[in-house]
Amino acid sequence: MGIRNGRRQAVSLLVWWALVTLVLVLAGAVTGQPVTLLGCATSALFLVAVGEAGHGLRQWLRRRIGRAR
């Protein structure tokens, strides 16, 4: 992975994290739940990390299955 691709991926993850954080903050405000920005940011980080891990696993499995055929 080149620097350009690494930077693009980092920006993409940062944007996803910010959007998920915003959604969690807004969901807390709409439902009247007391939320903090730090708590939402931490939860968003966890959700993005799990999503990326799942995506990586799916790609890995697709490559493994492709070799077996």
PQR file of N, CA, C, O and H, with PARSE charges and radii, in Angstrom:
ATOM      1  N   MET A   1       0.850  -1.162   0.000 -0.4000 1.5000
ATOM      2  CA  MET A   1       0.000   0.000   0.000 -0.0000 2.0000
ATOM      3  C   MET A   1       0.898   1.228   0.000  0.5500 1.7000
ATOM      4  O   MET A   1       1.781   1.363   0.847 -0.5500 1.4000
ATOM      5  N   GLY A   2       0.666   2.121  -0.955 -0.4000 1.5000
ATOM      6  CA  GLY A   2       1.458   3.329  -1.040 -0.0000 2.0000
ATOM      7  C   GLY A   2       0.995   4.375  -0.052  0.5500 1.7000
ATOM      8  O   GLY A   2      -0.014   4.211   0.633 -0.5500 1.4000
ATOM      9  H   GLY A   2      -0.051   2.011  -1.643  0.4000 1.0000
ATOM     10  N   ILE A   3       1.754   5.449   0.005 -0.4000 1.5000
ATOM     11  CA  ILE A   3       1.402   6.546   0.916 -0.0000 2.0000
ATOM     12  C   ILE A   3       0.073   7.146   0.521  0.5500 1.7000
ATOM     13  O   ILE A   3      -0.735   7.494   1.382 -0.5500 1.4000
ATOM     14  H   ILE A   3       2.574   5.581  -0.551  0.4000 1.0000
ATOM     15  N   ARG A   4      -0.161   7.270  -0.774 -0.4000 1.5000
ATOM     16  CA  ARG A   4      -1.411   7.869  -1.253 -0.0000 2.0000
ATOM     17  C   ARG A   4      -2.620   7.023  -0.839  0.5500 1.7000
ATOM     18  O   ARG A   4      -3.627   7.559  -0.377 -0.5500 1.4000
ATOM     19  H   ARG A   4       0.495   6.988  -1.473  0.4000 1.0000
ATOM     20  N   ASN A   5      -2.516   5.699  -1.009 -0.4000 1.5000
ATOM     21  CA  ASN A   5      -3.611   4.810  -0.607 -0.0000 2.0000
ATOM     22  C   ASN A   5      -3.784   4.800   0.907  0.5500 1.7000
ATOM     23  O   ASN A   5      -4.909   4.767   1.405 -0.5500 1.4000
ATOM     24  H   ASN A   5      -1.697   5.264  -1.384  0.4000 1.0000
ATOM     25  N   GLY A   6      -2.682   4.828   1.635 -0.4000 1.5000
ATOM     26  CA  GLY A   6      -2.760   4.851   3.096 -0.0000 2.0000
ATOM     27  C   GLY A   6      -3.429   6.120   3.593  0.5500 1.7000
ATOM     28  O   GLY A   6      -4.244   6.084   4.514 -0.5500 1.4000
ATOM     29  H   GLY A   6      -1.767   4.854   1.231  0.4000 1.0000
ATOM     30  N   ARG A   7      -3.082   7.234   2.982 -0.4000 1.5000
ATOM     31  CA  ARG A   7      -3.693   8.511   3.369 -0.0000 2.0000
ATOM     32  C   ARG A   7      -5.186   8.504   3.039  0.5500 1.7000
ATOM     33  O   ARG A   7      -6.006   8.974   3.828 -0.5500 1.4000
ATOM     34  H   ARG A   7      -2.419   7.263   2.233  0.4000 1.0000
ATOM     35  N   ARG A   8      -5.528   7.967   1.868 -0.4000 1.5000
ATOM     36  CA  ARG A   8      -6.934   7.908   1.466 -0.0000 2.0000
ATOM     37  C   ARG A   8      -7.730   7.044   2.434  0.5500 1.7000
ATOM     38  O   ARG A   8      -8.848   7.395   2.812 -0.5500 1.4000
ATOM     39  H   ARG A   8      -4.862   7.586   1.228  0.4000 1.0000
ATOM     40  N   GLN A   9      -7.156   5.917   2.834 -0.4000 1.5000
ATOM     41  CA  GLN A   9      -7.846   5.037   3.775 -0.0000 2.0000
ATOM     42  C   GLN A   9      -7.980   5.701   5.143  0.5500 1.7000
ATOM     43  O   GLN A   9      -9.022   5.582   5.786 -0.5500 1.4000
ATOM     44  H   GLN A   9      -6.248   5.631   2.527  0.4000 1.0000
ATOM     45  N   ALA A  10      -6.948   6.390   5.588 -0.4000 1.5000
ATOM     46  CA  ALA A  10      -7.007   7.074   6.886 -0.0000 2.0000
ATOM     47  C   ALA A  10      -8.078   8.154   6.876  0.5500 1.7000
ATOM     48  O   ALA A  10      -8.828   8.292   7.843 -0.5500 1.4000
ATOM     49  H   ALA A  10      -6.101   6.487   5.065  0.4000 1.0000
ATOM     50  N   VAL A  11      -8.157   8.916   5.799 -0.4000 1.5000
ATOM     51  CA  VAL A  11      -9.186   9.958   5.700 -0.0000 2.0000
ATOM     52  C   VAL A  11     -10.570   9.328   5.662  0.5500 1.7000
ATOM     53  O   VAL A  11     -11.502   9.833   6.287 -0.5500 1.4000
ATOM     54  H   VAL A  11      -7.548   8.803   5.013  0.4000 1.0000
ATOM     55  N   SER A  12     -10.707   8.231   4.935 -0.4000 1.5000
ATOM     56  CA  SER A  12     -11.986   7.535   4.857 -0.0000 2.0000
ATOM     57  C   SER A  12     -12.437   7.052   6.235  0.5500 1.7000
ATOM     58  O   SER A  12     -13.600   7.216   6.603 -0.5500 1.4000
ATOM     59  H   SER A  12      -9.950   7.821   4.427  0.4000 1.0000
ATOM     60  N   LEU A  13     -11.518   6.460   6.993 -0.4000 1.5000
ATOM     61  CA  LEU A  13     -11.851   5.988   8.340 -0.0000 2.0000
ATOM     62  C   LEU A  13     -12.189   7.147   9.259  0.5500 1.7000
ATOM     63  O   LEU A  13     -13.095   7.035  10.085 -0.5500 1.4000
ATOM     64  H   LEU A  13     -10.573   6.327   6.695  0.4000 1.0000
ATOM     65  N   LEU A  14     -11.481   8.251   9.131 -0.4000 1.5000
ATOM     66  CA  LEU A  14     -11.758   9.433   9.950 -0.0000 2.0000
ATOM     67  C   LEU A  14     -13.137   9.999   9.650  0.5500 1.7000
ATOM     68  O   LEU A  14     -13.859  10.401  10.562 -0.5500 1.4000
ATOM     69  H   LEU A  14     -10.745   8.341   8.460  0.4000 1.0000
ATOM     70  N   VAL A  15     -13.502  10.032   8.379 -0.4000 1.5000
ATOM     71  CA  VAL A  15     -14.833  10.528   7.996 -0.0000 2.0000
ATOM     72  C   VAL A  15     -15.918   9.604   8.527  0.5500 1.7000
ATOM     73  O   VAL A  15     -16.923  10.070   9.064 -0.5500 1.4000
ATOM     74  H   VAL A  15     -12.916   9.705   7.638  0.4000 1.0000
ATOM     75  N   TRP A  16     -15.721   8.283   8.381 -0.4000 1.5000
ATOM     76  CA  TRP A  16     -16.696   7.327   8.920 -0.0000 2.0000
ATOM     77  C   TRP A  16     -16.856   7.496  10.429  0.5500 1.7000
ATOM     78  O   TRP A  16     -17.971   7.512  10.950 -0.5500 1.4000
ATOM     79  H   TRP A  16     -14.904   7.904   7.945  0.4000 1.0000
ATOM     80  N   TRP A  17     -15.728   7.621  11.118 -0.4000 1.5000
ATOM     81  CA  TRP A  17     -15.763   7.782  12.572 -0.0000 2.0000
ATOM     82  C   TRP A  17     -16.531   9.052  12.955  0.5500 1.7000
ATOM     83  O   TRP A  17     -17.349   9.032  13.875 -0.5500 1.4000
ATOM     84  H   TRP A  17     -14.822   7.608  10.695  0.4000 1.0000
ATOM     85  N   ALA A  18     -16.268  10.149  12.251 -0.4000 1.5000
ATOM     86  CA  ALA A  18     -16.962  11.407  12.546 -0.0000 2.0000
ATOM     87  C   ALA A  18     -18.461  11.292  12.276  0.5500 1.7000
ATOM     88  O   ALA A  18     -19.275  11.782  13.058 -0.5500 1.4000
ATOM     89  H   ALA A  18     -15.604  10.165  11.503  0.4000 1.0000
ATOM     90  N   LEU A  19     -18.823  10.646  11.174 -0.4000 1.5000
ATOM     91  CA  LEU A  19     -20.244  10.495  10.853 -0.0000 2.0000
ATOM     92  C   LEU A  19     -20.971   9.608  11.872  0.5500 1.7000
ATOM     93  O   LEU A  19     -22.085   9.922  12.292 -0.5500 1.4000
ATOM     94  H   LEU A  19     -18.161  10.248  10.538  0.4000 1.0000
ATOM     95  N   VAL A  20     -20.343   8.515  12.261 -0.4000 1.5000
ATOM     96  CA  VAL A  20     -20.964   7.629  13.253 -0.0000 2.0000
ATOM     97  C   VAL A  20     -21.075   8.352  14.590  0.5500 1.7000
ATOM     98  O   VAL A  20     -22.081   8.207  15.285 -0.5500 1.4000
ATOM     99  H   VAL A  20     -19.438   8.259  11.919  0.4000 1.0000
ATOM    100  N   THR A  21     -20.063   9.125  14.959 -0.4000 1.5000
ATOM    101  CA  THR A  21     -20.125   9.913  16.193 -0.0000 2.0000
ATOM    102  C   THR A  21     -21.292  10.893  16.141  0.5500 1.7000
ATOM    103  O   THR A  21     -22.050  11.023  17.103 -0.5500 1.4000
ATOM    104  H   THR A  21     -19.246   9.243  14.395  0.4000 1.0000
ATOM    105  N   LEU A  22     -21.428  11.577  15.017 -0.4000 1.5000
ATOM    106  CA  LEU A  22     -22.532  12.530  14.860 -0.0000 2.0000
ATOM    107  C   LEU A  22     -23.890  11.845  14.971  0.5500 1.7000
ATOM    108  O   LEU A  22     -24.799  12.360  15.622 -0.5500 1.4000
ATOM    109  H   LEU A  22     -20.812  11.472  14.236  0.4000 1.0000
ATOM    110  N   VAL A  23     -24.024  10.690  14.337 -0.4000 1.5000
ATOM    111  CA  VAL A  23     -25.291   9.952  14.403 -0.0000 2.0000
ATOM    112  C   VAL A  23     -25.597   9.544  15.845  0.5500 1.7000
ATOM    113  O   VAL A  23     -26.742   9.644  16.285 -0.5500 1.4000
ATOM    114  H   VAL A  23     -23.286  10.272  13.808  0.4000 1.0000
ATOM    115  N   LEU A  24     -24.594   9.091  16.575 -0.4000 1.5000
ATOM    116  CA  LEU A  24     -24.818   8.685  17.963 -0.0000 2.0000
ATOM    117  C   LEU A  24     -25.193   9.883  18.841  0.5500 1.7000
ATOM    118  O   LEU A  24     -26.068   9.768  19.700 -0.5500 1.4000
ATOM    119  H   LEU A  24     -23.664   9.009  16.217  0.4000 1.0000
ATOM    120  N   VAL A  25     -24.547  11.014  18.635 -0.4000 1.5000
ATOM    121  CA  VAL A  25     -24.878  12.219  19.405 -0.0000 2.0000
ATOM    122  C   VAL A  25     -26.305  12.653  19.096  0.5500 1.7000
ATOM    123  O   VAL A  25     -27.077  12.960  20.004 -0.5500 1.4000
ATOM    124  H   VAL A  25     -23.837  11.107  17.937  0.4000 1.0000
ATOM    125  N   LEU A  26     -26.652  12.676  17.813 -0.4000 1.5000
ATOM    126  CA  LEU A  26     -28.010  13.083  17.428 -0.0000 2.0000
ATOM    127  C   LEU A  26     -29.057  12.094  17.940  0.5500 1.7000
ATOM    128  O   LEU A  26     -30.131  12.503  18.381 -0.5500 1.4000
ATOM    129  H   LEU A  26     -26.025  12.426  17.075  0.4000 1.0000
ATOM    130  N   ALA A  27     -28.753  10.813  17.885 -0.4000 1.5000
ATOM    131  CA  ALA A  27     -29.694   9.810  18.400 -0.0000 2.0000
ATOM    132  C   ALA A  27     -29.897   9.985  19.898  0.5500 1.7000
ATOM    133  O   ALA A  27     -31.014   9.835  20.392 -0.5500 1.4000
ATOM    134  H   ALA A  27     -27.880  10.482  17.528  0.4000 1.0000
ATOM    135  N   GLY A  28     -28.841  10.297  20.619 -0.4000 1.5000
ATOM    136  CA  GLY A  28     -28.969  10.553  22.049 -0.0000 2.0000
ATOM    137  C   GLY A  28     -29.799  11.796  22.333  0.5500 1.7000
ATOM    138  O   GLY A  28     -30.596  11.816  23.272 -0.5500 1.4000
ATOM    139  H   GLY A  28     -27.933  10.419  20.218  0.4000 1.0000
ATOM    140  N   ALA A  29     -29.611  12.838  21.517 -0.4000 1.5000
ATOM    141  CA  ALA A  29     -30.379  14.068  21.707 -0.0000 2.0000
ATOM    142  C   ALA A  29     -31.860  13.860  21.395  0.5500 1.7000
ATOM    143  O   ALA A  29     -32.729  14.367  22.105 -0.5500 1.4000
ATOM    144  H   ALA A  29     -28.965  12.822  20.754  0.4000 1.0000
ATOM    145  N   VAL A  30     -32.140  13.112  20.328 -0.4000 1.5000
ATOM    146  CA  VAL A  30     -33.529  12.869  19.930 -0.0000 2.0000
ATOM    147  C   VAL A  30     -34.256  12.025  20.973  0.5500 1.7000
ATOM    148  O   VAL A  30     -35.429  12.269  21.260 -0.5500 1.4000
ATOM    149  H   VAL A  30     -31.434  12.701  19.751  0.4000 1.0000
ATOM    150  N   THR A  31     -33.578  11.048  21.535 -0.4000 1.5000
ATOM    151  CA  THR A  31     -34.227  10.163  22.505 -0.0000 2.0000
ATOM    152  C   THR A  31     -34.197  10.719  23.925  0.5500 1.7000
ATOM    153  O   THR A  31     -34.789  10.138  24.835 -0.5500 1.4000
ATOM    154  H   THR A  31     -32.626  10.850  21.302  0.4000 1.0000
ATOM    155  N   GLY A  32     -33.513  11.833  24.112 -0.4000 1.5000
ATOM    156  CA  GLY A  32     -33.467  12.444  25.430 -0.0000 2.0000
ATOM    157  C   GLY A  32     -32.499  11.756  26.380  0.5500 1.7000
ATOM    158  O   GLY A  32     -32.552  11.992  27.587 -0.5500 1.4000
ATOM    159  H   GLY A  32     -33.032  12.305  23.372  0.4000 1.0000
ATOM    160  N   GLN A  33     -31.632  10.927  25.872 -0.4000 1.5000
ATOM    161  CA  GLN A  33     -30.649  10.229  26.698 -0.0000 2.0000
ATOM    162  C   GLN A  33     -29.457  11.146  26.951  0.5500 1.7000
ATOM    163  O   GLN A  33     -28.998  11.832  26.037 -0.5500 1.4000
ATOM    164  H   GLN A  33     -31.589  10.735  24.891  0.4000 1.0000
ATOM    165  N   PRO A  34     -28.957  11.164  28.169 -0.5600 1.5000
ATOM    166  CA  PRO A  34     -27.780  11.987  28.437  0.2800 2.0000
ATOM    167  C   PRO A  34     -26.527  11.324  27.840  0.5500 1.7000
ATOM    168  O   PRO A  34     -26.111  10.255  28.288 -0.5500 1.4000
ATOM    169  N   VAL A  35     -25.942  11.959  26.841 -0.4000 1.5000
ATOM    170  CA  VAL A  35     -24.753  11.410  26.194 -0.0000 2.0000
ATOM    171  C   VAL A  35     -23.649  12.457  26.210  0.5500 1.7000
ATOM    172  O   VAL A  35     -23.910  13.660  26.239 -0.5500 1.4000
ATOM    173  H   VAL A  35     -26.280  12.827  26.477  0.4000 1.0000
ATOM    174  N   THR A  36     -22.425  11.982  26.192 -0.4000 1.5000
ATOM    175  CA  THR A  36     -21.290  12.892  26.080 -0.0000 2.0000
ATOM    176  C   THR A  36     -20.636  12.674  24.724  0.5500 1.7000
ATOM    177  O   THR A  36     -20.739  11.597  24.137 -0.5500 1.4000
ATOM    178  H   THR A  36     -22.212  11.005  26.169  0.4000 1.0000
ATOM    179  N   LEU A  37     -19.973  13.689  24.244 -0.4000 1.5000
ATOM    180  CA  LEU A  37     -19.283  13.577  22.973 -0.0000 2.0000
ATOM    181  C   LEU A  37     -18.179  12.518  23.060  0.5500 1.7000
ATOM    182  O   LEU A  37     -17.969  11.758  22.115 -0.5500 1.4000
ATOM    183  H   LEU A  37     -19.889  14.563  24.721  0.4000 1.0000
ATOM    184  N   LEU A  38     -17.481  12.472  24.185 -0.4000 1.5000
ATOM    185  CA  LEU A  38     -16.419  11.482  24.364 -0.0000 2.0000
ATOM    186  C   LEU A  38     -16.986  10.061  24.338  0.5500 1.7000
ATOM    187  O   LEU A  38     -16.402   9.172  23.719 -0.5500 1.4000
ATOM    188  H   LEU A  38     -17.652  13.090  24.953  0.4000 1.0000
ATOM    189  N   GLY A  39     -18.108   9.849  25.000 -0.4000 1.5000
ATOM    190  CA  GLY A  39     -18.732   8.526  24.999 -0.0000 2.0000
ATOM    191  C   GLY A  39     -19.175   8.112  23.601  0.5500 1.7000
ATOM    192  O   GLY A  39     -18.982   6.965  23.198 -0.5500 1.4000
ATOM    193  H   GLY A  39     -18.583  10.572  25.502  0.4000 1.0000
ATOM    194  N   CYS A  40     -19.764   9.038  22.870 -0.4000 1.5000
ATOM    195  CA  CYS A  40     -20.199   8.736  21.506 -0.0000 2.0000
ATOM    196  C   CYS A  40     -19.004   8.491  20.593  0.5500 1.7000
ATOM    197  O   CYS A  40     -19.045   7.604  19.740 -0.5500 1.4000
ATOM    198  H   CYS A  40     -19.921   9.970  23.197  0.4000 1.0000
ATOM    199  N   ALA A  41     -17.943   9.269  20.766 -0.4000 1.5000
ATOM    200  CA  ALA A  41     -16.751   9.098  19.941 -0.0000 2.0000
ATOM    201  C   ALA A  41     -16.095   7.745  20.209  0.5500 1.7000
ATOM    202  O   ALA A  41     -15.612   7.091  19.285 -0.5500 1.4000
ATOM    203  H   ALA A  41     -17.909   9.989  21.459  0.4000 1.0000
ATOM    204  N   THR A  42     -16.080   7.332  21.462 -0.4000 1.5000
ATOM    205  CA  THR A  42     -15.506   6.038  21.819 -0.0000 2.0000
ATOM    206  C   THR A  42     -16.345   4.900  21.238  0.5500 1.7000
ATOM    207  O   THR A  42     -15.802   3.940  20.692 -0.5500 1.4000
ATOM    208  H   THR A  42     -16.472   7.863  22.213  0.4000 1.0000
ATOM    209  N   SER A  43     -17.649   5.010  21.354 -0.4000 1.5000
ATOM    210  CA  SER A  43     -18.540   3.990  20.788 -0.0000 2.0000
ATOM    211  C   SER A  43     -18.406   3.936  19.273  0.5500 1.7000
ATOM    212  O   SER A  43     -18.401   2.854  18.685 -0.5500 1.4000
ATOM    213  H   SER A  43     -18.090   5.790  21.797  0.4000 1.0000
ATOM    214  N   ALA A  44     -18.296   5.095  18.644 -0.4000 1.5000
ATOM    215  CA  ALA A  44     -18.137   5.148  17.195 -0.0000 2.0000
ATOM    216  C   ALA A  44     -16.824   4.501  16.779  0.5500 1.7000
ATOM    217  O   ALA A  44     -16.769   3.795  15.772 -0.5500 1.4000
ATOM    218  H   ALA A  44     -18.300   5.973  19.122  0.4000 1.0000
ATOM    219  N   LEU A  45     -15.776   4.736  17.544 -0.4000 1.5000
ATOM    220  CA  LEU A  45     -14.480   4.124  17.247 -0.0000 2.0000
ATOM    221  C   LEU A  45     -14.596   2.607  17.292  0.5500 1.7000
ATOM    222  O   LEU A  45     -14.065   1.913  16.425 -0.5500 1.4000
ATOM    223  H   LEU A  45     -15.821   5.310  18.362  0.4000 1.0000
ATOM    224  N   PHE A  46     -15.287   2.099  18.295 -0.4000 1.5000
ATOM    225  CA  PHE A  46     -15.494   0.657  18.417 -0.0000 2.0000
ATOM    226  C   PHE A  46     -16.293   0.123  17.223  0.5500 1.7000
ATOM    227  O   PHE A  46     -15.930  -0.903  16.648 -0.5500 1.4000
ATOM    228  H   PHE A  46     -15.719   2.663  18.999  0.4000 1.0000
ATOM    229  N   LEU A  47     -17.364   0.803  16.850 -0.4000 1.5000
ATOM    230  CA  LEU A  47     -18.201   0.352  15.734 -0.0000 2.0000
ATOM    231  C   LEU A  47     -17.426   0.353  14.421  0.5500 1.7000
ATOM    232  O   LEU A  47     -17.541  -0.585  13.632 -0.5500 1.4000
ATOM    233  H   LEU A  47     -17.659   1.636  17.316  0.4000 1.0000
ATOM    234  N   VAL A  48     -16.643   1.390  14.184 -0.4000 1.5000
ATOM    235  CA  VAL A  48     -15.852   1.465  12.952 -0.0000 2.0000
ATOM    236  C   VAL A  48     -14.784   0.374  12.949  0.5500 1.7000
ATOM    237  O   VAL A  48     -14.537  -0.242  11.912 -0.5500 1.4000
ATOM    238  H   VAL A  48     -16.550   2.152  14.824  0.4000 1.0000
ATOM    239  N   ALA A  49     -14.154   0.130  14.081 -0.4000 1.5000
ATOM    240  CA  ALA A  49     -13.123  -0.912  14.164 -0.0000 2.0000
ATOM    241  C   ALA A  49     -13.723  -2.291  13.900  0.5500 1.7000
ATOM    242  O   ALA A  49     -13.131  -3.091  13.176 -0.5500 1.4000
ATOM    243  H   ALA A  49     -14.355   0.630  14.923  0.4000 1.0000
ATOM    244  N   VAL A  50     -14.875  -2.577  14.469 -0.4000 1.5000
ATOM    245  CA  VAL A  50     -15.536  -3.867  14.235 -0.0000 2.0000
ATOM    246  C   VAL A  50     -15.936  -3.991  12.769  0.5500 1.7000
ATOM    247  O   VAL A  50     -15.773  -5.052  12.167 -0.5500 1.4000
ATOM    248  H   VAL A  50     -15.356  -1.927  15.057  0.4000 1.0000
ATOM    249  N   GLY A  51     -16.452  -2.923  12.203 -0.4000 1.5000
ATOM    250  CA  GLY A  51     -16.831  -2.938  10.790 -0.0000 2.0000
ATOM    251  C   GLY A  51     -15.642  -3.189   9.877  0.5500 1.7000
ATOM    252  O   GLY A  51     -15.731  -3.979   8.937 -0.5500 1.4000
ATOM    253  H   GLY A  51     -16.584  -2.061  12.693  0.4000 1.0000
ATOM    254  N   GLU A  52     -14.531  -2.518  10.150 -0.4000 1.5000
ATOM    255  CA  GLU A  52     -13.329  -2.715   9.340 -0.0000 2.0000
ATOM    256  C   GLU A  52     -12.757  -4.114   9.518  0.5500 1.7000
ATOM    257  O   GLU A  52     -12.274  -4.713   8.558 -0.5500 1.4000
ATOM    258  H   GLU A  52     -14.459  -1.876  10.913  0.4000 1.0000
ATOM    259  N   ALA A  53     -12.807  -4.637  10.735 -0.4000 1.5000
ATOM    260  CA  ALA A  53     -12.333  -6.003  10.967 -0.0000 2.0000
ATOM    261  C   ALA A  53     -13.204  -7.003  10.205  0.5500 1.7000
ATOM    262  O   ALA A  53     -12.689  -7.957   9.620 -0.5500 1.4000
ATOM    263  H   ALA A  53     -13.199  -4.150  11.515  0.4000 1.0000
ATOM    264  N   GLY A  54     -14.495  -6.791  10.210 -0.4000 1.5000
ATOM    265  CA  GLY A  54     -15.401  -7.662   9.464 -0.0000 2.0000
ATOM    266  C   GLY A  54     -15.149  -7.584   7.966  0.5500 1.7000
ATOM    267  O   GLY A  54     -15.182  -8.598   7.268 -0.5500 1.4000
ATOM    268  H   GLY A  54     -14.913  -6.017  10.685  0.4000 1.0000
ATOM    269  N   HIS A  55     -14.899  -6.382   7.482 -0.4000 1.5000
ATOM    270  CA  HIS A  55     -14.606  -6.208   6.062 -0.0000 2.0000
ATOM    271  C   HIS A  55     -13.302  -6.919   5.691  0.5500 1.7000
ATOM    272  O   HIS A  55     -13.225  -7.575   4.652 -0.5500 1.4000
ATOM    273  H   HIS A  55     -14.872  -5.559   8.049  0.4000 1.0000
ATOM    274  N   GLY A  56     -12.286  -6.791   6.533 -0.4000 1.5000
ATOM    275  CA  GLY A  56     -11.019  -7.465   6.283 -0.0000 2.0000
ATOM    276  C   GLY A  56     -11.167  -8.976   6.302  0.5500 1.7000
ATOM    277  O   GLY A  56     -10.589  -9.670   5.465 -0.5500 1.4000
ATOM    278  H   GLY A  56     -12.348  -6.258   7.377  0.4000 1.0000
ATOM    279  N   LEU A  57     -11.935  -9.487   7.247 -0.4000 1.5000
ATOM    280  CA  LEU A  57     -12.188 -10.923   7.327 -0.0000 2.0000
ATOM    281  C   LEU A  57     -12.933 -11.416   6.088  0.5500 1.7000
ATOM    282  O   LEU A  57     -12.612 -12.474   5.546 -0.5500 1.4000
ATOM    283  H   LEU A  57     -12.404  -8.924   7.927  0.4000 1.0000
ATOM    284  N   ARG A  58     -13.913 -10.658   5.647 -0.4000 1.5000
ATOM    285  CA  ARG A  58     -14.673 -11.035   4.458 -0.0000 2.0000
ATOM    286  C   ARG A  58     -13.758 -11.084   3.224  0.5500 1.7000
ATOM    287  O   ARG A  58     -13.864 -12.001   2.409 -0.5500 1.4000
ATOM    288  H   ARG A  58     -14.174  -9.799   6.087  0.4000 1.0000
ATOM    289  N   GLN A  59     -12.863 -10.100   3.089 -0.4000 1.5000
ATOM    290  CA  GLN A  59     -11.919 -10.108   1.966 -0.0000 2.0000
ATOM    291  C   GLN A  59     -10.967 -11.297   2.061  0.5500 1.7000
ATOM    292  O   GLN A  59     -10.683 -11.946   1.055 -0.5500 1.4000
ATOM    293  H   GLN A  59     -12.776  -9.355   3.751  0.4000 1.0000
ATOM    294  N   TRP A  60     -10.478 -11.580   3.252 -0.4000 1.5000
ATOM    295  CA  TRP A  60      -9.561 -12.695   3.454 -0.0000 2.0000
ATOM    296  C   TRP A  60     -10.235 -14.016   3.090  0.5500 1.7000
ATOM    297  O   TRP A  60      -9.645 -14.854   2.407 -0.5500 1.4000
ATOM    298  H   TRP A  60     -10.709 -11.052   4.069  0.4000 1.0000
ATOM    299  N   LEU A  61     -11.473 -14.195   3.549 -0.4000 1.5000
ATOM    300  CA  LEU A  61     -12.204 -15.424   3.228 -0.0000 2.0000
ATOM    301  C   LEU A  61     -12.455 -15.539   1.737  0.5500 1.7000
ATOM    302  O   LEU A  61     -12.360 -16.628   1.170 -0.5500 1.4000
ATOM    303  H   LEU A  61     -11.952 -13.515   4.104  0.4000 1.0000
ATOM    304  N   ARG A  62     -12.773 -14.433   1.105 -0.4000 1.5000
ATOM    305  CA  ARG A  62     -13.018 -14.461  -0.340 -0.0000 2.0000
ATOM    306  C   ARG A  62     -11.747 -14.879  -1.089  0.5500 1.7000
ATOM    307  O   ARG A  62     -11.817 -15.631  -2.060 -0.5500 1.4000
ATOM    308  H   ARG A  62     -12.850 -13.549   1.566  0.4000 1.0000
ATOM    309  N   ARG A  63     -10.589 -14.392  -0.639 -0.4000 1.5000
ATOM    310  CA  ARG A  63      -9.321 -14.787  -1.271 -0.0000 2.0000
ATOM    311  C   ARG A  63      -9.022 -16.261  -1.005  0.5500 1.7000
ATOM    312  O   ARG A  63      -8.586 -16.972  -1.910 -0.5500 1.4000
ATOM    313  H   ARG A  63     -10.531 -13.780   0.150  0.4000 1.0000
ATOM    314  N   ARG A  64      -9.251 -16.728   0.221 -0.4000 1.5000
ATOM    315  CA  ARG A  64      -8.995 -18.141   0.558 -0.0000 2.0000
ATOM    316  C   ARG A  64      -9.892 -19.071  -0.237  0.5500 1.7000
ATOM    317  O   ARG A  64      -9.428 -20.090  -0.748 -0.5500 1.4000
ATOM    318  H   ARG A  64      -9.605 -16.150   0.956  0.4000 1.0000
ATOM    319  N   ILE A  65     -11.158 -18.739  -0.349 -0.4000 1.5000
ATOM    320  CA  ILE A  65     -12.104 -19.578  -1.088 -0.0000 2.0000
ATOM    321  C   ILE A  65     -11.763 -19.547  -2.576  0.5500 1.7000
ATOM    322  O   ILE A  65     -11.899 -20.555  -3.270 -0.5500 1.4000
ATOM    323  H   ILE A  65     -11.535 -17.911   0.066  0.4000 1.0000
ATOM    324  N   GLY A  66     -11.327 -18.407  -3.053 -0.4000 1.5000
ATOM    325  CA  GLY A  66     -10.958 -18.293  -4.465 -0.0000 2.0000
ATOM    326  C   GLY A  66      -9.772 -19.183  -4.823  0.5500 1.7000
ATOM    327  O   GLY A  66      -9.719 -19.715  -5.932 -0.5500 1.4000
ATOM    328  H   GLY A  66     -11.217 -17.589  -2.489  0.4000 1.0000
ATOM    329  N   ARG A  67      -8.823 -19.355  -3.909 -0.4000 1.5000
ATOM    330  CA  ARG A  67      -7.667 -20.226  -4.163 -0.0000 2.0000
ATOM    331  C   ARG A  67      -8.046 -21.701  -4.158  0.5500 1.7000
ATOM    332  O   ARG A  67      -7.441 -22.505  -4.869 -0.5500 1.4000
ATOM    333  H   ARG A  67      -8.866 -18.924  -3.008  0.4000 1.0000
ATOM    334  N   ALA A  68      -9.049 -22.057  -3.354 -0.4000 1.5000
ATOM    335  CA  ALA A  68      -9.427 -23.469  -3.211 -0.0000 2.0000
ATOM    336  C   ALA A  68     -10.149 -23.992  -4.455  0.5500 1.7000
ATOM    337  O   ALA A  68     -10.186 -25.202  -4.681 -0.5500 1.4000
ATOM    338  H   ALA A  68      -9.540 -21.405  -2.776  0.4000 1.0000
ATOM    339  N   ARG A  69     -10.702 -23.127  -5.234 -0.4000 1.5000
ATOM    340  CA  ARG A  69     -11.470 -23.570  -6.428 -0.0000 2.0000
ATOM    341  C   ARG A  69     -10.594 -23.905  -7.575  0.5500 1.7000
ATOM    342  O   ARG A  69     -11.086 -24.289  -8.636 -0.5500 1.4000
ATOM    343  H   ARG A  69     -10.672 -22.144  -5.050  0.4000 1.0000
TER
END
